Structures are given as C-alpha cells and as structure tokens.
Amino acid sequence: MSTHASVRHSGNVVIVDLSGRITLGEGSGLVRGTIKDLISAGQKNILLNLKDVGYIDSAGLGELVGSYATVSNLGGQIKLLNVDGKVRDLLQVTKLYTVFVTFTDEAEALRSYASAATA
C-alpha cells in the first residue's frame, strides 16, 4: 500500500491528511518532504491527520519526531489527529504520547492552535 499526503488549510493551520504506511523509504520520505515544503512556505502550525495510516515503523516514527523538533525550534507546532490502532499502540509503547498533543476531533484540534496563540 503506497503512502499519500494531501494538504488543506484552515486559517493559520495546515492539515496534512496522510494515508497508507509510514515506513522506511517512500512513506517516511513523503512525510519529510511534505513537512519541509510546508516549512519553506512559512507554515509552522501543522496538524497531521493519521486516520488512514495503518502502520508506522521506526523510520516513520523518527520522521514524526524529527519534524516535531524542527517545527518546534521554529516556534511552530505539530499536533496529531485521529491516532488509532497500531499507531496509537506504538505511541503508547514508546511514550511519545507525552511528546505529541493528540486529538480525535478536528475542530477541537484547530481551536487548540488559536488557544496557544493567545496564551
């Protein structure tokens, strides 16, 4: 199953809808390239929608963590939406739930960026 990313905007937040498997090679490279392009375009508030991601390996997880660090160092935020199944289990086992802010509701996730801007 190939990996796909589609980008949409909601105010000052970019939502990246990912699907497929985020693994060494195509999947992790797609995440890296997408985030790099968004940063180059001046986008720093990124919501990764993982609803249709069935699996993430260590390389994919590394890309998420690396992207999180890069965006955070630039004063932005990466948050996760719809983390389910094996992906949720992986974040729990690796304790990355303590790093990433996750949401099950897109509207709530989008509001959280506005709240952070006013805090």
Phi and psi restraints in degrees (value plus and minus 20) as a CYANA .aco file:
   2 SER   PHI     -99.3   -59.3
   2 SER   PSI     141.0   181.0
   3 THR   PHI    -119.5   -79.5
   3 THR   PSI     119.8   159.8
   4 HIS   PHI    -151.8  -111.8
   4 HIS   PSI     131.5   171.5
   5 ALA   PHI    -156.4  -116.4
   5 ALA   PSI     111.3   151.3
   6 SER   PHI    -144.3  -104.3
   6 SER   PSI     122.6   162.6
   7 VAL   PHI    -133.9   -93.9
   7 VAL   PSI     113.9   153.9
   8 ARG   PHI    -158.1  -118.1
   8 ARG   PSI     141.8   181.8
   9 HIS   PHI    -138.5   -98.5
   9 HIS   PSI     124.9   164.9
  10 SER   PHI    -161.1  -121.1
  10 SER   PSI      80.6   120.6
  11 GLY   PHI      42.8    82.8
  11 GLY   PSI    -146.8  -106.8
  12 ASN   PHI    -114.1   -74.1
  12 ASN   PSI      -5.2    34.8
  13 VAL   PHI    -132.7   -92.7
  13 VAL   PSI     117.1   157.1
  14 VAL   PHI    -123.5   -83.5
  14 VAL   PSI     106.5   146.5
  15 ILE   PHI    -122.9   -82.9
  15 ILE   PSI     104.4   144.4
  16 VAL   PHI    -129.6   -89.6
  16 VAL   PSI      91.2   131.2
  17 ASP   PHI    -108.2   -68.2
  17 ASP   PSI      92.0   132.0
  18 LEU   PHI    -122.4   -82.4
  18 LEU   PSI     127.4   167.4
  19 SER   PHI    -164.7  -124.7
  19 SER   PSI     133.7   173.7
  20 GLY   PHI      80.7   120.7
  20 GLY   PSI    -166.0  -126.0
  21 ARG   PHI    -136.6   -96.6
  21 ARG   PSI     111.4   151.4
  22 ILE   PHI    -120.3   -80.3
  22 ILE   PSI      74.0   114.0
  23 THR   PHI    -150.6  -110.6
  23 THR   PSI     153.1   193.1
  24 LEU   PHI     -71.4   -31.4
  24 LEU   PSI     110.7   150.7
  25 GLY   PHI      83.6   123.6
  25 GLY   PSI    -142.9  -102.9
  26 GLU   PHI     -76.9   -36.9
  26 GLU   PSI     -70.1   -30.1
  27 GLY   PHI     -84.5   -44.5
  27 GLY   PSI     -69.7   -29.7
  28 SER   PHI     -88.9   -48.9
  28 SER   PSI     -54.8   -14.8
  29 GLY   PHI     -85.1   -45.1
  29 GLY   PSI     -56.7   -16.7
  30 LEU   PHI     -84.8   -44.8
  30 LEU   PSI     -64.0   -24.0
  31 VAL   PHI     -81.8   -41.8
  31 VAL   PSI     -68.6   -28.6
  32 ARG   PHI     -78.1   -38.1
  32 ARG   PSI     -68.0   -28.0
  33 GLY   PHI     -84.4   -44.4
  33 GLY   PSI     -61.0   -21.0
  34 THR   PHI     -84.1   -44.1
  34 THR   PSI     -67.1   -27.1
  35 ILE   PHI     -84.3   -44.3
  35 ILE   PSI     -62.6   -22.6
  36 LYS   PHI     -79.6   -39.6
  36 LYS   PSI     -64.3   -24.3
  37 ASP   PHI     -82.8   -42.8
  37 ASP   PSI     -60.5   -20.5
  38 LEU   PHI     -85.3   -45.3
  38 LEU   PSI     -62.9   -22.9
  39 ILE   PHI     -82.6   -42.6
  39 ILE   PSI     -63.3   -23.3
  40 SER   PHI     -80.8   -40.8
  40 SER   PSI     -50.1   -10.1
  41 ALA   PHI    -105.9   -65.9
  41 ALA   PSI     -16.3    23.7
  42 GLY   PHI      67.1   107.1
  42 GLY   PSI      -9.9    30.1
  43 GLN   PHI    -106.9   -66.9
  43 GLN   PSI     106.4   146.4
  44 LYS   PHI    -146.0  -106.0
  44 LYS   PSI     -25.5    14.5
  45 ASN   PHI    -130.5   -90.5
  45 ASN   PSI      85.6   125.6
  46 ILE   PHI    -144.6  -104.6
  46 ILE   PSI     109.6   149.6
  47 LEU   PHI    -134.4   -94.4
  47 LEU   PSI      94.9   134.9
  48 LEU   PHI    -113.1   -73.1
  48 LEU   PSI      95.3   135.3
  49 ASN   PHI    -110.9   -70.9
  49 ASN   PSI      90.9   130.9
  50 LEU   PHI    -121.0   -81.0
  50 LEU   PSI      -3.3    36.7
  51 LYS   PHI     -72.7   -32.7
  51 LYS   PSI     -62.1   -22.1
  52 ASP   PHI    -122.6   -82.6
  52 ASP   PSI       0.0    40.0
  53 VAL   PHI    -115.0   -75.0
  53 VAL   PSI      99.2   139.2
  54 GLY   PHI    -110.9   -70.9
  54 GLY   PSI     -40.6    -0.6
  55 TYR   PHI    -179.6  -139.6
  55 TYR   PSI     122.6   162.6
  56 ILE   PHI    -152.6  -112.6
  56 ILE   PSI     108.8   148.8
  57 ASP   PHI    -116.0   -76.0
  57 ASP   PSI    -194.1  -154.1
  58 SER   PHI     -83.2   -43.2
  58 SER   PSI     -54.4   -14.4
  59 ALA   PHI     -86.3   -46.3
  59 ALA   PSI     -62.3   -22.3
  60 GLY   PHI     -84.3   -44.3
  60 GLY   PSI     -61.6   -21.6
  61 LEU   PHI     -83.0   -43.0
  61 LEU   PSI     -60.1   -20.1
  62 GLY   PHI     -81.2   -41.2
  62 GLY   PSI     -58.3   -18.3
  63 GLU   PHI     -85.7   -45.7
  63 GLU   PSI     -60.1   -20.1
  64 LEU   PHI     -82.5   -42.5
  64 LEU   PSI     -65.8   -25.8
  65 VAL   PHI     -86.0   -46.0
  65 VAL   PSI     -63.9   -23.9
  66 GLY   PHI     -81.8   -41.8
  66 GLY   PSI     -61.9   -21.9
  67 SER   PHI     -84.6   -44.6
  67 SER   PSI     -61.3   -21.3
  68 TYR   PHI     -78.6   -38.6
  68 TYR   PSI     -67.1   -27.1
  69 ALA   PHI     -84.2   -44.2
  69 ALA   PSI     -64.1   -24.1
  70 THR   PHI     -81.1   -41.1
  70 THR   PSI     -68.9   -28.9
  71 VAL   PHI     -86.9   -46.9
  71 VAL   PSI     -60.6   -20.6
  72 SER   PHI     -81.6   -41.6
  72 SER   PSI     -61.4   -21.4
  73 ASN   PHI     -85.1   -45.1
  73 ASN   PSI     -41.6    -1.6
  74 LEU   PHI    -113.3   -73.3
  74 LEU   PSI     -14.4    25.6
  75 GLY   PHI      67.0   107.0
  75 GLY   PSI      -7.2    32.8
  76 GLY   PHI    -126.3   -86.3
  76 GLY   PSI    -190.8  -150.8
  77 GLN   PHI    -161.6  -121.6
  77 GLN   PSI     117.0   157.0
  78 ILE   PHI    -133.1   -93.1
  78 ILE   PSI     107.1   147.1
  79 LYS   PHI    -144.9  -104.9
  79 LYS   PSI     140.0   180.0
  80 LEU   PHI    -133.3   -93.3
  80 LEU   PSI     121.8   161.8
  81 LEU   PHI    -143.5  -103.5
  81 LEU   PSI     120.2   160.2
  82 ASN   PHI      37.1    77.1
  82 ASN   PSI      36.9    76.9
  83 VAL   PHI    -109.8   -69.8
  83 VAL   PSI      90.6   130.6
  84 ASP   PHI    -150.4  -110.4
  84 ASP   PSI     148.9   188.9
  85 GLY   PHI      35.4    75.4
  85 GLY   PSI    -152.9  -112.9
  86 LYS   PHI     -83.3   -43.3
  86 LYS   PSI     -52.0   -12.0
  87 VAL   PHI     -86.4   -46.4
  87 VAL   PSI     -64.6   -24.6
  88 ARG   PHI     -80.9   -40.9
  88 ARG   PSI     -65.0   -25.0
  89 ASP   PHI     -79.1   -39.1
  89 ASP   PSI     -61.8   -21.8
  90 LEU   PHI     -84.0   -44.0
  90 LEU   PSI     -62.7   -22.7
  91 LEU   PHI     -84.4   -44.4
  91 LEU   PSI     -53.9   -13.9
  92 GLN   PHI     -91.5   -51.5
  92 GLN   PSI     -65.4   -25.4
  93 VAL   PHI     -83.0   -43.0
  93 VAL   PSI     -59.2   -19.2
  94 THR   PHI    -105.5   -65.5
  94 THR   PSI     -21.4    18.6
  95 LYS   PHI      45.1    85.1
  95 LYS   PSI      -1.9    38.1
  96 LEU   PHI     -96.1   -56.1
  96 LEU   PSI     -27.5    12.5
  97 TYR   PHI     -83.9   -43.9
  97 TYR   PSI     -40.6    -0.6
  98 THR   PHI    -101.1   -61.1
  98 THR   PSI     -32.6     7.4
  99 VAL   PHI    -118.2   -78.2
  99 VAL   PSI     -71.7   -31.7
 100 PHE   PHI    -106.0   -66.0
 100 PHE   PSI     117.9   157.9
 101 VAL   PHI    -106.4   -66.4
 101 VAL   PSI     107.3   147.3
 102 THR   PHI    -140.6  -100.6
 102 THR   PSI     132.5   172.5
 103 PHE   PHI    -158.7  -118.7
 103 PHE   PSI     133.4   173.4
 104 THR   PHI    -127.1   -87.1
 104 THR   PSI     -30.8     9.2
 105 ASP   PHI    -141.9  -101.9
 105 ASP   PSI     103.6   143.6
 106 GLU   PHI     -83.5   -43.5
 106 GLU   PSI     -62.3   -22.3
 107 ALA   PHI     -81.8   -41.8
 107 ALA   PSI     -61.3   -21.3
 108 GLU   PHI     -84.3   -44.3
 108 GLU   PSI     -61.4   -21.4
 109 ALA   PHI     -81.4   -41.4
 109 ALA   PSI     -64.4   -24.4
 110 LEU   PHI     -84.1   -44.1
 110 LEU   PSI     -59.8   -19.8
 111 ARG   PHI     -82.7   -42.7
 111 ARG   PSI     -52.0   -12.0
 112 SER   PHI     -84.6   -44.6
 112 SER   PSI     -49.4    -9.4
 113 TYR   PHI     -89.6   -49.6
 113 TYR   PSI     -59.2   -19.2
 114 ALA   PHI     -85.8   -45.8
 114 ALA   PSI     -59.8   -19.8
 115 SER   PHI     -83.8   -43.8
 115 SER   PSI     -60.6   -20.6
 116 ALA   PHI     -86.5   -46.5
 116 ALA   PSI     -53.6   -13.6
 117 ALA   PHI     -90.4   -50.4
 117 ALA   PSI     -48.8    -8.8
 118 THR   PHI    -114.6   -74.6
 118 THR   PSI     -28.2    11.8
